[in-house]
Every structure is written in C-alpha cells, then in structure tokens.
Amino acid sequence: MSDVVYQIGNERIDRMGVLYVVPTPIGNLEDITLRALRILRESSLIAAEDTRTSRVLTRHFDIRTPMTSYHEHNKLSKLDQILSALATGDVALISDAGTPGISDPGSELIRAAIARGYDVVPLPGASAITAALVGSGMVMDRFLFVGFLPRKASALKALLGQLASEPGTVIAYESPYRLTDSLRAIGEVFGGERAVCVAREISKKFEQFYRGSAQDACDYFLRENPRGEVTLLIAGAPPTESRWPDERVILALNERISAGESLSAAAKALAKEAGWSKSDVYQMGIKKD
C-alpha cells in the first residue's frame, strides 16, 4: 500500500491505494508470477471479471483477499464502488485470463482510476497476444492488435479491407464457431495464399499452432471443428515492388549490352531487378536499336 498526495490549486488531497493490473494464467496455473501472487494476497480487494473463475485461482494458491465482480454487465454500478475502495487500500484488477484491459471492461476502470489521480501499476505477465505472436513465427517487430473480429460479414470485410496494406502481423481474437468464416473472408480479401496462424488453447493441455495459408487453414478447421480460445494471426502484406522508370531501365540495359551481354540475357536479368516483365525490357532494347 502506498500513500499518495495530490494538490489541486491550494487544496491538498491525501489518497491511499494503488490499482494493480494483475495478469493471470491463460491456461497453466504455473504461469502466474510470484509478484502477482504477492499483490493478490496483500491487496485489500480483488476486482475480478468472473468471481467463479477467479476463485479457482485464489483457492489453488490459498489467497483469501475479498473479491468483487467487475464485468461488462455491471461495470457502471461497480465502478464507483471500486474507486472508493482505492481511498482506503490497494485494489488488484484481474480478468478471467491474461492481462486485464485488453478487450475487456478493465480498460475503463484503469482510465477512471487515472482520471481520479490514483496510481495504476501494471504487472508484466501472461498474454495470449504475445504468446501467439512469438509462437507463430511471423514478423514480430511490427504487429497490430485489432481485438475481437466483427461478427457481421459486412463489417468483417470492411475491417479486412482497411488492413489489406498493413505490413505488420495482424492479431485478433476470434470465436472457434466463427473461425472458418473469418478464414474464408481473409482468403477473399487478402488472397487464399496469405499466411495465417491459428493459435488455439495456448498454455493448455490441447494447445495448437496451425500455420499455413488462409485457404488451407479454412479447409482444415472445416474438418476439425475447432474448440477453445482462439487467437488468429495474419501475415502482413508483402512489400510492393518499386517499378523502375523507363530511363533507368534503358540506361541499365545499355550498360549490360555494352559489357557484352546479349539483349535476351540482359532483359531477363533486369526484369527481376526493375519490376518489369522480360518481354517489356526486351522490347525497349529493340526500339533502342
């Protein structure tokens, strides 16, 4: 617990309490950190997305801190109660699994605590996003998380259209019941050969990483009927080849021919570098003569 003093104008306001954002295991209970266990034990209150799910965790580790529910359907009525609790002690925010605030109502509590002047301390820990990314083998130095994919086909196609030129890996959460529909839409918008990775049941007994094309993945999961938590990754758009201007192609062609290459060999070599077809480069050489 920490004492925090704020000053607004000439008025000093003493506040106690920190909102700790505590990641919890996304599968294996061993994934929780020692620091997370300590914070859960030492806090005055645990705000949990689903108290039934969270009590499995707290019973397993013999954590007896009082718990209250905070989820999408009661967040308006519970927000002030939890913020009031911060006036007298620390509060640990947890979700069903993973890091709170990522596609769950915890983000609103975090913003409200910051707006009221409370300290918010995030703990590093389990996250399906990072686990799926590093397990996918895709580009990891640039990625875009888009949350849960839209349910409606038109909205899904519109979102995918906006992402068509994204060079980084796209990461989304998806329901296993809509997975094949989403894979089919990805194939239609990005092309069936676009690489995807379906990370399913991460850190659980039946963990699976399916890596392949959108079309192959769609066919596979139509047969296999997927279950469990799904994180879907889409490879970024391939780099567009920059097409050399005519003048540069002609200059390079002249240099190769002057060095002794045949027109056919020079055209073939330049086509790969310049982003032109071999026949177009060859025609440039003929017209030059």
Secondary structure, DSSP 4 states (H G I P E B T S, - for coil): --EEEEEETTEEEEEE-EEEE--B-SS-GGGS-HHHHHHHHHSSEEEES-HHHHHHHHHHTT----EEE--TTTHHHHHHHHHHHTTBS-EEEE-SSB-TTSSSTHHHHHHHHHHTT-EEEEPP---HHHHHHHHHTS--SSEEEEEEPPSSHHHHHHHHHHHTT--SEEEEEE-TTTHHHHHHHHHHHH-TTSEEEEEESTTSTT-EEEEEEHHHHHHHHHHH---S-EEEEEPPPPPPPPPPPHHHHHHHHHHHHHTT--HHHHHHHHHHHHT--HHHHHHHHHHH-
